[in-house]
Amino acid sequence: MIHTAEVLIILLQFLLLVTAPLFLIRALVQIFSDRTDVPFVRTPRAMFPAIASALDIQPFDIVYELGSGDGGFLLWCAERYPNAKFTGIERNPLLYRYSEWRKKRSGRHNLSFVYGDIFSEEYAAARKIYCYLLNPVMDRFLPKLERTFHGTLASRAFRFSTKEPERTVELTSKKGGHGEHLLHIYDFS
Ligand SMILES: C[S@@+](CC[C@H](N)C(=O)[O-])C[C@H]1O[C@@H](n2cnc3c(N)ncnc32)[C@H](O)[C@@H]1O
């Protein structure tokens, strides 16, 4: 006869087996986040349609994401806008490899991920940019944008301190502590 204690131990072992790899992956992503200016926090999938619509992505647009994380937003866009081109720049090697793997699995050819620093890349070809960074990082990035970028930038939650957004839209009615429910749209044309 199986005792309750034995059932509990089996259940605990099962739980450990399932959750341990998830904890390990999370820890590894955070360790590699030390090399980046902003830690990895994913934009929820439910917000993708509103962000794409605010960016007004056109059939032959060229769209960049600064710090593309797990690649989720650009993969979603690349499927819905097959003639537009999408580029994600990511400095966390684990996240970069993971997005590359997801891209290959999706079979999409209108999408590329660059393993690099957003401050070292060129944006003259870009027409739309999405980012979810932090205020100081955006401020450091502003001079480069003003010199080289001509288009629309959408930033979730965070703003430039010396440039006003054209408009701000609500991505969800549930308010976040840092304004994560807001998307600020900037015009660099
Ligand atoms: C808050 S997360 C947002 C991830 C993704 N954009 C999203 O919305 O789901 C910020 C991302 O920027 C990346 N990052 C931070 N500093 C970077 C840098 N200097 N160059 C490239 N990527 C960077 C981080 O590794 C992280 O994946």
PDBQT file of the ligand as one rigid body, heavy atoms in Angstrom, charges set to zero:
ROOT
HETATM    1  C1  LIG A 201      13.540  45.152 -21.138  1.00  0.00    +0.000 C 
HETATM    2  S1  LIG A 201      14.245  43.972 -22.251  1.00  0.00    +0.000 S 
HETATM    3  C2  LIG A 201      13.121  44.081 -23.632  1.00  0.00    +0.000 C 
HETATM    4  C3  LIG A 201      13.209  42.890 -24.541  1.00  0.00    +0.000 C 
HETATM    5  C4  LIG A 201      12.312  42.992 -25.774  1.00  0.00    +0.000 C 
HETATM    6  N1  LIG A 201      12.551  44.233 -26.484  1.00  0.00    +0.000 N 
HETATM    7  C5  LIG A 201      10.872  42.919 -25.391  1.00  0.00    +0.000 C 
HETATM    8  O1  LIG A 201      10.240  43.984 -25.355  1.00  0.00    +0.000 OA
HETATM    9  O2  LIG A 201      10.373  41.823 -25.113  1.00  0.00    +0.000 OA
HETATM   10  C6  LIG A 201      15.695  44.871 -22.839  1.00  0.00    +0.000 C 
HETATM   11  C7  LIG A 201      16.554  44.038 -23.761  1.00  0.00    +0.000 C 
HETATM   12  O3  LIG A 201      17.605  44.859 -24.256  1.00  0.00    +0.000 OA
HETATM   13  C8  LIG A 201      18.810  44.095 -24.265  1.00  0.00    +0.000 C 
HETATM   14  N2  LIG A 201      19.920  45.069 -24.183  1.00  0.00    +0.000 N 
HETATM   15  C9  LIG A 201      20.241  45.857 -23.134  1.00  0.00    +0.000 A 
HETATM   16  N3  LIG A 201      21.290  46.646 -23.431  1.00  0.00    +0.000 NA
HETATM   17  C10 LIG A 201      21.646  46.350 -24.706  1.00  0.00    +0.000 A 
HETATM   18  C11 LIG A 201      22.668  46.842 -25.576  1.00  0.00    +0.000 A 
HETATM   19  N4  LIG A 201      23.499  47.804 -25.188  1.00  0.00    +0.000 N 
HETATM   20  N5  LIG A 201      22.727  46.330 -26.823  1.00  0.00    +0.000 NA
HETATM   21  C12 LIG A 201      21.862  45.358 -27.233  1.00  0.00    +0.000 A 
HETATM   22  N6  LIG A 201      20.875  44.842 -26.447  1.00  0.00    +0.000 NA
HETATM   23  C13 LIG A 201      20.772  45.347 -25.193  1.00  0.00    +0.000 A 
HETATM   24  C14 LIG A 201      18.693  43.191 -23.048  1.00  0.00    +0.000 C 
HETATM   25  O4  LIG A 201      19.526  42.056 -23.133  1.00  0.00    +0.000 OA
HETATM   26  C15 LIG A 201      17.210  42.829 -23.091  1.00  0.00    +0.000 C 
HETATM   27  O5  LIG A 201      16.964  41.700 -23.855  1.00  0.00    +0.000 OA
ENDROOT
TORSDOF 0
